[in-house]
Amino acid sequence: MTYLVLGLAIFLGVHSVRIVAEAWRARMLQTVGPGAWKGLYSVASLLGFALIVWGFGLARQQPVQLWSPPVAMRHLASLLTLVSFVLLAAAYVPGNGIKARLHHPMVLGVKTWALAHLLANGNLAHVLLFGSFLAWAVLSFSAARRRDRAAGTPYPPGRTGATLLTLAVGALAWAVFALWLHGLLIGVRPFA
């Protein structure tokens, strides 16, 4: 569990700088420059991610079961992950109505993904991993919305075609991941 916790602390810590230390981040960007900042950010993020993957893999070998979720939670988790993939797509498809309405769909996608996995899994490693990401996403979304209000950030209305494309891309990515990649990469087949 140590590597998982360390990885979460590094990865989410790096991704929390804008939440807890916006002024320090601005000073660092001025001091070291955007290129060096992005480089340091990327290296720390990759290190944290690698530790999360390794630590989670180790923790799964000796699971500590806290509760056994009912089977219905797996079905709900599948539906919620579909929503999270659509939200993720909304972060990247330009001009869609989902981003126009929600403003920060990627963070909402992480929040939905984490909640889905918390509902469907009851062991300690899952609670640490997905609970940490859920808490981070809640704080990150709140901080981003405060920054938007302070800056008066405008969000242009979305277009129907872009919104439909977002829904299609999200659903297709979810299907590929749920039916094939989740089993290949994670070792768990959601629909098996």
C-alpha positions, 0 to 999 in steps of 0.5 A, a space after each residue: 500500500 505504501 507505493 500506492 499512497 506515495 504515488 497518489 500523493 505525488 500525482 494528485 499533489 502535482 495536480 493540486 497546485 492550482 487548487 492550493 497554491 495558485 500564486 506560488 504556481 504563477 511565481 514558479 512559471 515566471 521564475 523557471 519559464 513555462 517549458 521548464 515548469 511543464 517538464 517538471 510537472 510532467 516528470 513528477 506526474 509520470 513518477 506518481 502515475 507509475 507508483 500508482 500503477 505499481 502500488 495498486 498492482 501490488 495491493 491487488 495481490 493481497 486485497 483487504 476487503 472492506 465490504 462486498 458491493 451488490 451486483 447491481 452496483 457493477 451495472 450502475 458503474 458501467 452506466 456511470 463510466 459511459 457518462 465519464 467517457 462522454 465527459 472526457 470527450 467533451 473536454 476535447 471536441 471543440 464547440 460542444 454543448 456539454 462543455 459550454 454548459 458544464 465548463 470543466 467536463 474532464 474533471 467531472 468525468 474523473 469525478 464520475 469515473 471515481 464514484 463509479 469504481 467506488 460503488 462497484 469495489 469494496 476493497 481497501 486499495 480501491 477505496 484509496 485509489 478512487 476515493 482519492 481521485 474523487 476527493 481531488 476532482 471535487 476540490 479541483 472542480 470547485 477551484 476551477 469554477 472559482 477561477 472562472 468566476 474571478 476571471 469572468 471566463 466566457 463559454 460560447 454556446 455549443 453547436 448541435 453537431 459538435 455535441 452529437 459528435 461528443 456523444 458518439 466519440 465518448 460512447 465509442 471510446 467507452 465501448 472499446 475500453 469496457 469490452 476490450 481494453 479494460 480486460 487487457 490493461 487492468 485484468 478485469 472484464 466488466 462484462 464477463 
